[in-house]
Amino acid sequence: MSLFVYGGIVLACMGLGGALLHQNHLRKIIALNLFTSGIFLFFIASNPNDPVVQAIVLTGIVVALAATALGLGLVRAAKDYP
Protein backbone atom coordinates (compact mmCIF):
# COMPACT_ATOMS: atom_id res chain seq x y z
CA MET A 1 0.00 0.00 0.00
CA SER A 2 1.24 3.45 -0.83
CA LEU A 3 1.64 6.45 1.40
CA PHE A 4 -1.40 8.06 -0.22
CA VAL A 5 -3.67 5.24 0.95
CA TYR A 6 -2.55 5.78 4.52
CA GLY A 7 -2.90 9.53 4.09
CA GLY A 8 -6.47 9.05 2.89
CA ILE A 9 -7.28 6.90 5.90
CA VAL A 10 -5.79 9.50 8.26
CA LEU A 11 -7.71 12.33 6.60
CA ALA A 12 -10.96 10.37 6.76
CA CYS A 13 -10.46 9.58 10.45
CA MET A 14 -9.61 13.20 11.26
CA GLY A 15 -12.69 14.43 9.42
CA LEU A 16 -15.00 11.90 11.06
CA GLY A 17 -13.61 12.73 14.49
CA GLY A 18 -14.05 16.43 13.87
CA ALA A 19 -17.62 15.97 12.68
CA LEU A 20 -18.50 13.98 15.79
CA LEU A 21 -16.67 16.11 18.36
CA HIS A 22 -17.34 19.72 17.34
CA GLN A 23 -20.52 21.57 18.26
CA ASN A 24 -20.06 24.46 15.80
CA HIS A 25 -21.93 23.75 12.55
CA LEU A 26 -19.36 25.47 10.35
CA ARG A 27 -16.59 23.30 11.81
CA LYS A 28 -18.73 20.21 11.23
CA ILE A 29 -19.10 21.13 7.55
CA ILE A 30 -15.35 21.62 7.22
CA ALA A 31 -14.72 18.30 8.99
CA LEU A 32 -17.11 16.50 6.65
CA ASN A 33 -15.25 18.01 3.68
CA LEU A 34 -12.02 16.67 5.15
CA PHE A 35 -13.67 13.26 5.55
CA THR A 36 -14.81 13.14 1.93
CA SER A 37 -11.40 14.29 0.71
CA GLY A 38 -9.82 11.41 2.61
CA ILE A 39 -12.24 8.94 1.08
CA PHE A 40 -11.55 10.28 -2.42
CA LEU A 41 -7.80 10.08 -1.85
CA PHE A 42 -8.14 6.51 -0.61
CA PHE A 43 -10.18 5.46 -3.65
CA ILE A 44 -7.83 7.06 -6.16
CA ALA A 45 -4.68 5.76 -4.43
CA SER A 46 -5.99 2.21 -4.17
CA ASN A 47 -7.00 1.99 -7.86
CA PRO A 48 -5.04 4.66 -9.78
CA ASN A 49 -5.71 3.47 -13.34
CA ASP A 50 -9.34 2.37 -13.05
CA PRO A 51 -11.59 4.73 -15.02
CA VAL A 52 -14.71 3.66 -13.11
CA VAL A 53 -13.16 4.70 -9.80
CA GLN A 54 -12.08 8.01 -11.33
CA ALA A 55 -15.61 8.66 -12.58
CA ILE A 56 -17.10 7.83 -9.18
CA VAL A 57 -14.64 10.15 -7.43
CA LEU A 58 -15.34 12.96 -9.90
CA THR A 59 -19.08 12.55 -9.32
CA GLY A 60 -18.47 12.49 -5.56
CA ILE A 61 -16.52 15.74 -5.74
CA VAL A 62 -19.42 17.45 -7.51
CA VAL A 63 -21.93 16.08 -4.99
CA ALA A 64 -19.69 17.11 -2.07
CA LEU A 65 -19.45 20.63 -3.48
CA ALA A 66 -23.23 20.89 -3.78
CA ALA A 67 -23.75 19.47 -0.28
CA THR A 68 -21.23 21.94 1.14
CA ALA A 69 -23.00 24.85 -0.52
CA LEU A 70 -26.34 23.63 0.82
CA GLY A 71 -24.93 23.17 4.32
CA LEU A 72 -23.38 26.63 4.34
CA GLY A 73 -26.66 28.12 3.16
CA LEU A 74 -28.54 26.35 5.92
CA VAL A 75 -26.04 27.52 8.55
CA ARG A 76 -26.38 31.10 7.33
CA ALA A 77 -30.18 30.89 7.30
CA ALA A 78 -30.22 29.43 10.80
CA LYS A 79 -27.94 32.20 12.02
CA ASP A 80 -30.21 34.91 10.57
CA TYR A 81 -33.33 33.30 12.03
CA PRO A 82 -34.12 34.72 15.48
N, C-alpha and C positions, 0 to 999 in steps of 0.2 A: 504494500500500500504506500502511496506517495504522501508527501508532507501536506499536500493540498486536501487530501481526504481527512487527515487528522485536524487540519485547520477548519474544515467545514464542520466537523463534529464539535470542535471547541466553540465556534461561532454559534452553532445551533443551541448548544447547552447554555451559553451566556445569554442568548436572547430569550430562551425559555425561562431561565431563572429570573431575568429582569422583568419579564411579563408577569410572573407569578408573585414577585416580591414587592414591586413598586405600587404605590397607591395613586400616583399622579397619572392621569390618562395620557398625557403627551409622552411621558417616559415609557408607558406601556406600548404605545404605537411604535416608538423608536425601537424598543426591544423586540417587538414582533417583526419589524423590518430586518433586524439583525438575525433573528431566527430563520426567516425565509432566505436571507443571503447565505447563511450557513448550509441550508438544505440544498440550494442551487449549486453552491460550490462542491458539496459532496457528490451530487449527481453528475456534474460535469467531470470531476476528477476521477470518479470511479469508472465512467465509460466515455473517454474523451472523443472517440471517433464514431460514436453511434448517432446517426442523424435523428432518430426518434427521441432520444434523451435531450438532444439540443433543441428540438421543437417543443418538447414539454417544458423545458426550462425557460425558453423564450416566452411561451404562453403564460407561464407562472410569473414571470417578471411583469408582464402587462397587467395581469390580475392583481398582483401585489401593489403595483402603482395605483390602480383604481381603488383598491381597498384602503390604501393609505390616504388618498384624497378624500374618500368618504369618511374615514375615521377622523381626519383633521377637521372636516366640515362639521361633523357631529360634536366634536369637542368645542369648536368655536360657537356653535349654536347653543350648546348647554351652558357655556360661560356667559353668553348674552342673556339667557333666560333667567328671570329673577327667581 
